[in-house]
Amino acid sequence: MKLPARGLTRDEIDQQLQQEATKDVDWKGGKLWTLVYYAGDDVAEVLGETFKSYLYTNGLGPTAFKSLKRFESEVIAMTANLLGDDNAIGNMTTGGTESILMATKAARDWARDQVPHITEPELIVPVTAHPAFDKAAHYLGVTLKRVPIRDDLRVDLDQLEAAITPNTIMLVGSAPNYPYGTIDDIPKIAGMALARGILCHVDSCLGGFFLPFMRKLGEPVPRFDFTVPGVTSISADLHKYGYSVRGTSTIMYRDGDLRRYQFFSRADWPGGLYGSPTMTGSRPGAAIAASWALMQYLGEEGYLDRVKSTMDTTRKLIEGINDIPGLTVRGEPDMAVFAFGSDDFDCYALSSAMRKRSWDIERLQRPKNLHLVVTPNHESVADQFLTDLREASDEVRDQPATESGEPAIYGALESIEDTSNVNDLILNFIDSLTRIESE
Ligand SMILES: Cc1ncc(COP(=O)(O)O)c(C=O)c1O
């Protein structure tokens, strides 16, 4: 394929854009239960308009773009306040993965400087922690150890403690983890880190802009933030429950000295003095400005309203699902993210039956479960979802275990112990994504 010889008209392009969008899942209609955190047309308008007016700006040049310097500093200061320490300091990044990469880079370089006898640094994370930690460890040459969770779906503290070695530089807890929405015992994890003089990162990519408001609403929220002694860094995503545009997260540090290890500089490059706070070189100014504008627009009240309605919807869904014979919500989720499954029938067959009813529900594995990330956008569809879920459960309840089709493939993949072939499949799939299909 080549560039079109002459540019298309705006109408021609719009037509194609609209046509292609019809192939996507109906996320705006609340059919998708992951990936998108839609908080209303007014929010979209604030983001879109701000994005447009800051479209070409670049956060790599804070002296050229004093506006962005102000917006990023203020987003970080507001985030620090939400996370329990006005003196915490950080940076905006392009997402949870970059924030976690940055926390790991800071930890690695802190260890090189402060505990240089450690030549093979290790991170210890719960088995439920996001694969961004594996990615960070892989990119940065750090060893990652995963420890199991207990029956309550929070990390097993005894096993975590037993996994610590003289090479351990950082312990990690999630607030909450993605699969189950449960918060690990952060005070205990941070206490173990503090006692050994090592770092403790809290992955609050999901909860960072949700849990503080839940707490303000008087909901019981386990302690997870900088008020916990020993927590040294926290990742909190703006593009999840911060409701900002894709490509926005924060990485926060209790201590500016630790943050310095995150930075990168090059003093002798012919292109000039070069310094960059995060992973990317150029930084999307439009996303920084849009996040700032949105936080100003929503204010505490706007976030509280959305968190309240989302928690009301979550409780309705949890109750409704537990009411359907054979279905159970797993553990006691701490916020609006949770897993549910069945000990009686194949929940993957249930997700296929729901897909026929146009719902897109994610599948978890080891063990098999289904997954919901509830957002303000789901309030209006929760009743229909439950009605369809009941009907779909009735449909699959007495089905014999499927021997072919999608559930069977998933089932087979799940039972494979050596995952190297499955990894190959995943890599082949990713490889195929940017190749143009011949129709
Ligand atoms: C708990 C948690 N951490 C990290 C991430 C990674 O975030 P991103 O996809 O923005 O890189 C996610 C994404 O869902 C998450 O749920």
Ligand as a Chemical Component Dictionary entry (heavy atoms), coordinates in Angstrom:
data_LIG
# 
_chem_comp.id                   LIG 
_chem_comp.type                 NON-POLYMER 
_chem_comp.pdbx_formal_charge   0 
_chem_comp.three_letter_code    LIG 
# 
loop_
_chem_comp_atom.comp_id 
_chem_comp_atom.atom_id 
_chem_comp_atom.alt_atom_id 
_chem_comp_atom.type_symbol 
_chem_comp_atom.charge 
_chem_comp_atom.model_Cartn_x 
_chem_comp_atom.model_Cartn_y 
_chem_comp_atom.model_Cartn_z 
_chem_comp_atom.pdbx_ordinal 
LIG C1 C1 C 0 -3.252 -2.483 38.175 1  
LIG C2 C2 C 0 -2.690 -2.078 36.830 2  
LIG N1 N1 N 0 -1.412 -1.712 36.730 3  
LIG C3 C3 C 0 -0.863 -1.335 35.555 4  
LIG C4 C4 C 0 -1.607 -1.324 34.399 5  
LIG C5 C5 C 0 -0.966 -0.935 33.099 6  
LIG O1 O1 O 0 -1.504 0.251  32.617 7  
LIG P1 P1 P 0 -1.443 0.690  31.074 8  
LIG O2 O2 O 0 -2.235 -0.284 30.299 9  
LIG O3 O3 O 0 -1.993 2.065  31.111 10 
LIG O4 O4 O 0 -0.007 0.689  30.666 11 
LIG C6 C6 C 0 -2.956 -1.703 34.467 12 
LIG C7 C7 C 0 -3.778 -1.725 33.257 13 
LIG O5 O5 O 0 -4.901 -2.179 33.261 14 
LIG C8 C8 C 0 -3.513 -2.090 35.710 15 
LIG O6 O6 O 0 -4.793 -2.467 35.824 16 
# 
loop_
_chem_comp_bond.comp_id 
_chem_comp_bond.atom_id_1 
_chem_comp_bond.atom_id_2 
_chem_comp_bond.value_order 
_chem_comp_bond.pdbx_ordinal 
LIG C1 C2 SING 1  
LIG C2 N1 SING 2  
LIG C2 C8 DOUB 3  
LIG N1 C3 DOUB 4  
LIG C3 C4 SING 5  
LIG C4 C5 SING 6  
LIG C4 C6 DOUB 7  
LIG C5 O1 SING 8  
LIG O1 P1 SING 9  
LIG P1 O2 DOUB 10 
LIG P1 O3 SING 11 
LIG P1 O4 SING 12 
LIG C6 C7 SING 13 
LIG C6 C8 SING 14 
LIG C7 O5 DOUB 15 
LIG C8 O6 SING 16 
# 
